Amino acid sequence: MIKKFSLVFQLLFLVSVVLAQDGVMTIQEAVKSAYTRNTELQQLWAQLEQKKNEWRTAAGVSAPEISYFKEGISSGPGDPYDEKRITISQEIDFPLTTSYRLKGISEDVKALEFRILSREKEIKAEVKSQYVEVVHAVHLIQSRQNQLNLAEDLYNAVFTKYETGMGNGIDLANAELKKEEAKNDLDQSIWILHKARYGLFYAMGLPVEDQQYSIVFSDTLNAKDIEISEIFALAEQEKQPDYLATLHEFDAAEYFLKEAKSNILPDIRFNFYKQDYGSGFNFSGFEVGLKIPIWYPLEQKGQIEMATARQNEIQWKQNEIKLKMKRQIEYAWHNYSVSRSIIQRYNETMKSKAAQLQKLTLRAYQLGEIDMLNLLNAQQTFLASEQRYLSALRDYYLQLIALEIYLDEDLVY
């Protein structure tokens, strides 16, 4: 039973260069943009259009040849001749060869359609992952801002004790260094946000002129809680586009192998004549010729060996897809499971207790009940648990997105 498991990212866009907000870009809108603008995907669509029209160039019918022939020309008066002839010539491949070739191209078209579907799934996962990175970076800025606030509270508390003669210069210097480190961490998190944003824009294929600071991202991501047994039940190998593509690739290779073998059959040439023996083109004639493949050990055998090797390549590719799917599902599932446990543990106990510990130790330090080392340990515990939670939340979404590639439903939306 798939239960809805919702986790909310609280969006706080803290970059000072943000301009007026033009609207919110949701994760679904980012995916749609990638489908229409992703450069690699559009190249694949163009390749499909090429492949769909390839049969026109592979029909085995060459362009007809028209020739003019005149023989028996003497050097006497009137330029007499024995014969004039106008010829139309046409060459065609052996029909069986053409049939196999066209069937192979048709299977290649189907294989490419499934590869496009597979790439769409990968692009969808890539865009969603980049979107998660952006939202994670935003929350990392919030956490680093909290870190800076705590460092400033610490510095103020130590400075107050120092002025009253209850503190020492070592504690004050240490507190000042902590504050500067917190500023550095905050600056670094802003860079992480910029890097994540432009990674998302690239995955979307967003034009350079549209990559504005005014773009704001949704503050909510939802996810479904799913069991490993359900994943393996839903992620049927026979339904994976990559695997289906290899089935059609194998069928195409089979037809191309048959085409190569049929090349031992002769191609056909037709000639039709209109002849003039001096009284006009009153006579006709025709000619049928066969192109004999006497160089079989070179050309035809080479094509057969290449087609056979192609089939072996595809079979190994199918094995690779099986192994990759199993590894990816197992890896994503275990990481997802661990991340989910960390998130639940933080929400249920660690968040409130770490915050309470931090507040109590700050008050105790101000009253002189504990030293600065205990205060720093409490603050470090609070910040570490918060940032570990954010990291787990990020991994939680990323692993669900990785599992989406093998399923026909959205786990993160």
N, C-alpha and C positions, 0 to 999 in steps of 0.2 A: 504494500500500500504506500503510494507516494504521498507524503504529507507536506503541506506547504510550510516552508521554513524561511521566514523573512528576517533579513538583517539589514539595517538601515545605515547608510553612510551619511553623516551630517555634514553637508557641504559648507565650508567656510573658505571662500576664495580670498586669501590674505595678501595677494601680490599688489603692491602699491600702484603698479602701472596699469591696472585694469581700468578700462574706459567705461562709458555708458553701456549697460547691458542691453544687447539687441534681442535676447531670447535665450532659451535653454536648449541645448543640444542633447537629446536623449540617446541612450545606447542603441535604440532601434533606428533612429535617424542616422547615426554614425554608420551602422551596417548598411543601410540603404544607399548612403552616399558612396560607400566602397563598391557596392555592386555596379554602380553606374560610372564610377570614376577611377577605379583601381586600374592602373596601367597594365599590369600583367594579365588581369582578367580580360580586359578589352583586346589585348593581343591574342588571347586564346579564342575569343569570339571571331576575330578576323581570320585566324587559322582555320576555324571551323567553316567559315564561308568559303575559303579557298578550297578546302577539302570537299565540300559539297559540290563544287563546280569542276572538280578534277576529272570526273567521268567524261566530260565533254572533250578533254584532251587525250583520253585513253580509250576511245571507242574503237581503235584499230583501223580507222579509215583515214588514209592520207589524202592530201589535196589532189584533185585530178590534174593531170598534165596534158596540155594541148600543144601539139607540135605540127610543123609543116615540113613536108618531105618532097624532094624533087630529085630525080635521077635520070641518067642517060642524056645529059645535056651536051649537045655538040657545039662546036665553035663556028658553025656555018650561019648563013643568013637566016634571020627569023628566030634564032635561038631555039631550035627544036629540042624536044625532050622525049623520053620514053614514058615516064610516069610522074604524076604529081599526086601527093597524098596528104590529107589532113587526118591527124590521129588524136583520139582522146584516150588517155591511159589512166587506169585506176588500180591502186594497190590496196589490199585489205589483209589484215591478220586472219589467221585461221579462226573461224567463229568460236570454237571451243576455248581458245586462248583468250579471246576478248571477253567471253562470258565469265571466266574465272577472274580476270583482272577487275572487271566491274563489280563483281560480288565482293572481292577483297577491299576495294575502295569503299563500298557501302558499309562493310564492317568497321573500317577505319573511322568513318564518320560517326558511327554509334559509339566507338571507343572514345573518341574525342569529346563527344557530348557528355559522357560519364566523367571524363577527366575535368571538364569544366564544372560539373556539379560538385566534384570532390574539391576543386580549387575554391569554389564558392564557400563550401563549408570551412575550409582552412582560413579563408579571408575573414569570414564571419568570426571565427575564433580569435584570429589575430586582432581584429578591430576591438572586439569585446575585451581582450586581454589588455590592450593599450588603454582602453577606457578605464578599466580597473586601476591600472598604473597611475592614471591621472588623478582619480579620486583618492587613491592611497596617498599620493604625493600631497594633495590638499590637506588631508588629515594628518600627515606627517608634519606639515607646517604648523598646524594647530598644536600638535604635541610638542614641537620644538618651541613654540611660543609659550606654552605652559612651563617648559623647562627653563626658559629665560625668566619668566615671572618668579619661579621658585628661587632661581639663582639671585635675582634682585632682592627678594624677601630675605634670603640668607645673608646677603651682603649688608642690608640695612640692619638686620638683627646683630650681626657681628660688629658693625660700625658703632651702633648704639652702645654695646657693651665696652667697646674699645674707648669710646669717649668718656664713659663713666669710670674707667679704670678697672673694669672687671674682665676685660679681654686682653688679648695680646696681638702684636703685629703679625705673627705667623698666621694666626687664624684669619686676620683681615686680608693678608696677601692671598691666602688660599681661597677665600670667598670671592675676591676680585678676579682671580684666575678662572674660577668656576663661571662667573658671569660672562667673561670674555669668551670662554669655550662655548657657552650657550648661544652667544651671538653668532659665532662661527657655524654652529650646527644649524641655526635658523637660516643663515645665508645659503648653506649647502642644500637645505631642503627646498629652497626657492629654485635653485638650479635644477634639482631633481624634477620639480613640477614643470619647468620649461622643457626639459628633455622629454618628459612623458607626453606633454601636449603635442610637441612636434612629431613625436613618434606616432601618435594617434592621427594627426593630420596626414602624415605620409601614408599610413595604412588605408586611410579613407580616400587617398588620391585627391585631397582638397587642393584646388588651385592656390597658388602662392598669394594672389591678391585677396583671397577669402580667408586667409589664416590670420584672423584678427584677435587681439587680446580681449575684445569684448565678448568673445564666445564663452558662454557659461555652461557648465555641465550639471546634469541632473543630480539631486542630492539623495536619491533613493535607488538602491539596487535590491532586487528581490531574487531569491534562490529557492530551489526545491531540494528537500532532503530526500536522498535516494539510497537504496541499499545495493550492495555489490551484486547480489543475485539478480536484481532487476536489470542492472546494467548489462550483464552477460546475456540475459534473456532478450533484451532489446537490441543489443549490438550484434545482430546476426551477420556473420561474415558474408553470406550471399547477398546481403542488402547494401554492402559498402560500395560506393561508386568506384573507388579505386580497383576493387576486386572485379566488379562487373566490367570495367574498362578492359582489364586484362583478358577476360573471357572473349570479348569481341576482338581484341588484338590477336588472340590465338586463332580465332576463326579466320581473321584476315590473313594471318600468316599461312594458314592451311590453304586458302584459296590462291595465295601468291605462289605457294609451293606447287600446286596443281598447274598454275599458269606456266611456271618454269618448266615443268615436265612436259606440258603440251607444246612447248616451243620446238620440240623435235618434229612436230607436224609442219608442213610447208605453208608459208604465206602464199597468197594468190594474187596474180596480176592479170588484169583484163585490158585489152587494147581493141578499139573499134576504129575502122578506117573508112574514109570516103576517098575513092580513087578516081583519077582522071588519066586516061591513056591517050588523050589528044582530042577527045570529043566531048569533054565535060565530065563532071563528077557523077558518072552514071553507074559506077561500080562500088561495091562495099566489101569489107572484109573484117575479120576479127581474129584475135589471138588470145590464148590463155596460157599463162606461164606459172610455174611453181618455183618458189625460193627454197632451195634445199639447204638445211642446216648442216653442212658438212663439217663445221668447226665445233661440233658438239663438245669435245673434251675441254674446250676453252670457255666459250660464252654460256651455253646452256647448262653445262655441269656446274659452272661457277654460280649461276643463279639458283640452281637447286640446292647447293651447299649453303648458300647465304640464307635461303628461306628456312632450311632445316635448323640452322643455328639460331635464327630468329625465334623459332618455336621453343627451343631450349631456353633461350633468354627469358621468354615470357613465363615459362613454368617456374623458373627460379624467382622471378618477380612476384608471382602469386604466393610462393612460400615466404618471401620477405614481407608481404602485406599481412599474412597471418601472424607472423612473429611480432611485427611492429604493433599490430592492434592489441595483441595479448599484453605486450610489455607496457604500452601506453595506458591501457585500462588499469592494470595492476598498480603501476606507479602513481597514476592520478588518484586512484581510489584510496590508497594508503595515505598519501599526503593529505587528501581531503578529509579522511577520517581523523587523522592527528590534529589537523587545523580546527576541525569542528569541536574536538574535545577541549582544546586550548581556549577557544572562544566561549564555550559554555562555562568552563571553570572560571574564567575571568569575570564574566557577567554575573555569575552566581555568588562568588565569594571574594575574589582578589580585588576587584575594582573598588568596592566600598571599604574593605579593610586596609588596602594600601593608602587610600586617601585619608582615612581616619588616622592611620599611623603617622603619616606625614604632618598632619595638623597638630597632633598631640606632641610629637617630638619638637616641632618648632616652638610651641608654647613652653615646653619643658626647658628648652635651651634658653629662651628669654628669661625664664625664672631661675636659671642657674642650676637646674636639677640634673642636666646631662651635658656632656661636652660636645664639641663640634663634630667629632668623628661619628657619634651616634646619630646626629642630625643628618649628616651627609649620607649615611647608610640608609636612613629612612627615605630620604628624597630619591636616592638612587633606586631603591626598591620600587617606589611609586612610578618613576619614569620608565624603568626597565619593563615593568609589567604592562604599562600602557603601550609602549612601543612593540613589545612582543605580541600583544593583542592585535595591533594594527598589522603586523607582519603576518600573523595567522589568518586574519580576516582577508588579507590580500591573497594568500595562498589558497584559502578556501574557495574564493571565487575563481581564481585561475585554474584550479584543478577541475572544478565543475565545467568550466568552459572547455577545457581539454577533452572532457568526456562527451561534450555535446557533439563533437565531430563524428562520433560513432552512433549517435541517436538521432531520431527524427523529431525531437522536441527541444524547446529552449529550457535550459536549467537555470540560466541567469538572464534576467530581463529587466 
